[in-house]
Amino acid sequence: MLEPLRDTAVWTIELQPGQRSALWRSSARILDLYGDHTIYFCYVHVGTEIARIEVPAWVAENSTLLEQSLALMLAQVQKGYGYPVALAEAHNQAVVRGGDR
């Protein structure tokens, strides 16, 4: 039996660090709850791994906003040594330590 081929396996071969794939419109079922809001995604090689990045249609449809958003995301990942600084900080703030229990 063959193992399923993951998107990240394909994009690891195709993308160099800092490059992104084409944009696709998401068809995730949860989007049925979003009303008229459409979500697009692409894959980005962030240096250490391939990340799936989702953006709203109003960003995806504006090439300047899309490129700025992806550049900001890459800068945050580089500053956070592979993980966006804002998410790392949020995680550190949310962790419940033994003394807090």
Number of C-alpha atoms within 10 A of each C-alpha: 3 4 5 6 8 8 11 17 11 11 19 16 8 12 18 14 14 14 16 20 14 8 15 13 15 15 11 8 8 8 13 11 8 10 7 9 11 16 19 18 18 17 21 25 21 22 17 13 14 22 15 15 14 17 19 14 16 14 17 22 13 10 11 10 13 17 13 12 15 17 13 13 18 22 17 17 20 16 12 15 12 15 16 17 17 12 13 13 11 10 11 10 9 9 9 10 7 6 5 6 5
